[in-house]
Amino acid sequence: MTEFIHKPYDQIFVREIIKLSLDDLIGMMSSLESANAYWVNGVLFASFAMTESEELAKKEMQNQMYLDKIVFATYENYTKTVKSSTNVEIRVLNMQKSKLYQELIEWVKSQSIWDE
């Protein structure tokens, strides 16, 4: 029988954290093919992985992940969609039950950019 093992990443490296206004985040997300934003603990966000490569695949095997950027805006309460001031609307996925995303947002909130 197949053995299944759940093992979270040991390390996640983030190259850039970008705080945007809600309108700017919605505008950016609406221009992408997959226009879903994630919500956790009062934060609307998206994360972008670095371009796949053989080197990154090796790092994944070593339990490391590399993110090119995390883009976020504060958004107090979860809603299924969010609309900009110009009526652009995107879907929002509630990721509150994800331990990984909870830890990610807790970490983002501890960074100096959070207070900017």
N, C-alpha and C positions, 0 to 999 in steps of 0.2 A: 504494500500500500504506500502511496505517496505521503511523504512527511511535509507538512506545511509549517513554515517558520515565519513569524512576524518579527521583523527587526527594524526599528526606526533608524533614520540616519544618525550617525555619530556627530556629524558636523554639516552645517549648511553655510556656505559662503555667499554673501550678498555683495555685489559690486557697487550698487547704487540704491539709495532710498530717496524717493521723490514724493514730497507732499504737494498735493494740488488742491485747488478749490473743487467743490463738488461738481460745478458746471464743467470745469476742465477735465476732470476724471470721466464724467459721462461722455463728453465729446470725444475723448481719446478712445474709450471703450467702444463707442458706437461705430468707430471707423474700422474696427478689427473684425475679422471673419467670425470669431466667436465672441459675441458682445455680452458676456456674462461677467459680472463683478461678484466678488465674494464679500460676505459680511461676517464679522466676528467682533463681539465686545465693543460696539460703537465705532467700528472702523469699516469702511468700504474700501476694498483693495483688489489689486491684481498682481500676480507675480509672473515674471517672464524668465524662462530658463535660457541659459546660454545656448548657442548653436551647437548641435550635436557634433561630436568628434570622437575619434578613437581614444584620445587622451581623456576626455570627459567620461567615456564609457569605463575606462580603467578606474577613474576616481569613484564612479558609482559602485563598482565592485568592491571598493575599499570603504564603502558606506559614507561617502561624501557627495554632497550635491552643490552645484554652483548655479546661483541665480544671477542673471544679468541685472535685474532691477525689481524693486517692489515699488509700486505706485499706489498712493493711498489718499483718502480724504476722510475726515471725521463725518460720521453719519450715525446719530445716536441710536435710533431704533430700526430694527429690521423691517423691511417691506419687500414684497415679491418683485416689485419694479421700482425704479427711481427715475424721476423726470427732471430734466434741466430747466432753466428759466426760459429756454427757447423751445420747450416741448419735445426735446429729444429724449427718448425713453430706452432704458436698458433693463435687462433682467438681473436680479440679484439672487444669489444662492446663499442660503444660511448655512455656514460651515461651523457654527457654534459647537457642534459635537466632535469636531476634529481636534484632537489633542495637539497635533502638529501645528495647525493654524492658530490655536489658542496661544501656544508658546511663541509662535512667530509674532503675533500681534502684541503680546506682552513685551517681547524684545524690542519691537518697533517703538512702542510707547516709552521705552527706557532710553532711546537714542535722542541726541540733542535736537534733531530735526523736528521731533514731535512738538516742541514748544515754539517753533518758528511761525 
